[in-house]
Amino acid sequence: MPNLEIELDAVDFITVGTIGPKGKREFHIQAGQGNRIVTLKIEKEQARQLATAIEEILEEVSRLTNDPTLKPIVNLNQYDMSLRDPVEPMFRVERMGLGYDEERDRIILVAQEWIQRTDDQELEDILENLGIRPSVARFWGTREQYKALSEHTLRVVEQGRADPRENGYLIYYWT
């Protein structure tokens, strides 16, 4: 669904969750503001990288301001980190980026839609000339919300198979 511009400023909640059994889980990032819920499909590794990037930006904000209180400590039990229904992704995410607005003391997550590319450069140029661009979602939240998201996301990622090399396949050995 190209050309969507989604802005939730500020989110009431933001979370990462999965649908499906181990080995076949689909990862989603979801945020809500009022009655509006936005769900985006992401990859497991994107979830892991997002959690790491959040920790890095919180460290950087604390270091740059020379204020250790800007790195929040959260109790995940205070947050409802479950996915809300309906879990219908608006698009699959290709890229994500984080930023910090010091004046507003808010973190922003920007997610860009994955659009399948073609080998046909002429078609790519036509789409670009028509103004067909990937959709973008922006989720503004507090440092505390993003700290909770980071901690929760790492837990979700680690709930997978004990040995990810199994990848849902059964291997038979004969001797």
C-alpha positions as CSV (number, residue, x, y, z in Angstrom):
1,M,0.0,0.0,0.0
2,P,2.5,2.7,-1.1
3,N,2.3,6.4,-0.3
4,L,0.8,6.1,3.2
5,E,2.0,8.6,5.7
6,I,1.2,7.5,9.3
7,E,2.0,9.7,12.2
8,L,1.2,8.8,15.8
9,D,2.3,11.7,18.0
10,A,2.3,10.6,20.8
11,V,1.7,6.9,21.1
12,D,-0.4,5.5,24.0
13,F,1.5,2.3,23.6
14,I,4.1,0.7,21.4
15,T,5.0,-3.0,21.4
16,V,6.5,-5.9,19.5
17,G,4.8,-9.3,19.4
18,T,4.5,-12.5,17.5
19,I,1.8,-14.6,15.9
20,G,2.2,-18.3,15.2
21,P,4.2,-21.2,16.7
22,K,7.9,-21.3,17.3
23,G,9.8,-21.7,14.1
24,K,7.0,-20.0,12.1
25,R,6.4,-16.9,14.2
26,E,5.6,-13.6,12.4
27,F,6.9,-10.5,14.2
28,H,4.9,-7.3,14.4
29,I,5.5,-3.9,15.8
30,Q,2.3,-2.2,16.9
31,A,1.5,1.2,18.2
32,G,-1.7,3.0,19.1
33,Q,-3.0,6.4,19.8
34,G,-6.6,6.7,20.9
35,N,-8.8,4.4,18.8
36,R,-6.1,4.1,16.1
37,I,-3.9,1.0,16.1
38,V,-1.1,0.6,13.5
39,T,0.5,-2.8,13.0
40,L,3.6,-3.4,10.8
41,K,5.2,-6.7,9.9
42,I,9.0,-6.9,10.8
43,E,11.6,-9.7,10.7
44,K,13.0,-11.2,13.9
45,E,16.4,-9.7,13.3
46,Q,14.8,-6.3,12.8
47,A,13.2,-6.7,16.2
48,R,16.5,-7.6,17.8
49,Q,18.3,-4.7,16.0
50,L,15.6,-2.3,17.1
51,A,15.9,-3.2,20.8
52,T,19.7,-2.7,20.5
53,A,19.3,0.6,18.8
54,I,16.9,1.9,21.4
55,E,19.4,1.1,24.1
56,E,22.1,2.9,22.2
57,I,20.1,6.0,21.6
58,L,19.1,6.1,25.3
59,E,22.8,5.8,26.3
60,E,23.7,8.6,23.8
61,V,21.0,11.0,25.1
62,S,22.3,10.4,28.6
63,R,25.9,10.9,27.6
64,L,25.3,14.0,25.5
65,T,23.3,15.7,28.2
66,N,25.6,14.5,30.9
67,D,22.4,13.6,32.8
68,P,22.2,9.9,33.9
69,T,18.5,10.4,34.8
70,L,17.7,10.6,31.1
71,K,18.2,6.8,30.8
72,P,15.0,5.5,32.2
73,I,14.6,2.4,34.4
74,V,11.2,0.7,33.8
75,N,9.2,-2.1,35.4
76,L,7.7,-4.1,32.5
77,N,4.9,-5.3,34.8
78,Q,3.5,-1.7,34.6
79,Y,3.1,-2.0,30.8
80,D,0.6,-4.0,28.7
81,M,3.0,-5.2,26.0
82,S,0.6,-7.5,24.3
83,L,-0.5,-7.1,20.7
84,R,-4.0,-5.6,20.4
85,D,-6.6,-6.9,18.0
86,P,-6.9,-6.7,15.1
87,V,-3.4,-7.7,14.2
88,E,-3.5,-6.8,10.5
89,P,-0.2,-5.4,9.2
90,M,-0.5,-2.3,7.1
91,F,2.8,-3.1,5.4
92,R,6.1,-5.0,5.8
93,V,9.0,-2.9,7.0
94,E,12.2,-2.6,5.0
95,R,14.0,0.1,7.1
96,M,13.7,1.6,10.5
97,G,15.4,4.6,12.1
98,L,15.3,6.2,15.5
99,G,15.7,9.9,16.5
100,Y,15.5,12.0,19.6
101,D,13.8,15.4,19.9
102,E,15.5,17.1,22.8
103,E,13.1,20.0,23.0
104,R,10.1,17.7,23.3
105,D,12.0,14.9,25.1
106,R,10.5,12.4,22.7
107,I,11.9,9.5,20.7
108,I,10.7,8.8,17.2
109,L,10.7,5.5,15.3
110,V,10.4,5.9,11.6
111,A,9.5,2.7,9.6
112,Q,9.6,2.5,5.8
113,E,7.6,0.0,3.8
114,W,9.4,-2.7,1.8
115,I,8.5,-2.6,-1.8
116,Q,9.7,-5.3,-4.1
117,R,12.1,-4.0,-6.7
118,T,12.1,-5.1,-10.3
119,D,15.0,-5.7,-12.7
120,D,13.2,-3.3,-15.1
121,Q,14.8,0.1,-14.5
122,E,12.3,1.7,-16.9
123,L,9.4,0.5,-14.7
124,E,11.2,1.7,-11.6
125,D,11.6,5.1,-13.1
126,I,7.9,5.3,-14.2
127,L,6.8,4.4,-10.6
128,E,9.1,7.1,-9.2
129,N,7.8,9.7,-11.7
130,L,4.2,8.8,-10.8
131,G,5.1,9.6,-7.2
132,I,4.7,6.0,-6.0
133,R,6.9,5.8,-2.9
134,P,7.1,3.5,0.1
135,S,4.7,4.1,2.9
136,V,6.2,5.6,6.1
137,A,5.0,5.3,9.7
138,R,6.3,7.6,12.5
139,F,5.8,6.7,16.2
140,W,6.6,9.3,18.8
141,G,6.9,8.2,22.4
142,T,8.6,8.8,25.7
143,R,12.0,7.5,26.7
144,E,10.2,5.2,29.2
145,Q,7.9,3.7,26.5
146,Y,10.9,3.0,24.3
147,K,13.0,1.5,27.2
148,A,10.0,-0.8,27.9
149,L,9.8,-1.7,24.2
150,S,13.5,-2.5,24.1
151,E,13.4,-4.8,27.1
152,H,10.2,-6.5,26.0
153,T,11.4,-7.0,22.4
154,L,14.5,-8.8,23.6
155,R,12.4,-11.1,25.7
156,V,10.1,-11.8,22.7
157,V,13.1,-12.6,20.4
158,E,14.6,-15.0,22.9
159,Q,11.3,-16.9,23.3
160,G,12.0,-18.7,20.0
161,R,13.6,-22.1,19.5
162,A,16.4,-23.1,21.7
163,D,18.6,-23.7,18.7
164,P,17.6,-21.3,15.8
165,R,19.6,-23.5,13.4
166,E,16.7,-26.0,13.5
167,N,14.6,-23.4,11.7
168,G,11.5,-25.5,12.0
169,Y,12.9,-28.4,10.0
170,L,13.3,-32.0,11.3
171,I,16.4,-33.7,10.1
172,Y,16.6,-37.5,10.1
173,Y,19.9,-39.4,10.5
174,W,20.4,-43.0,9.6
175,T,23.4,-45.0,10.8
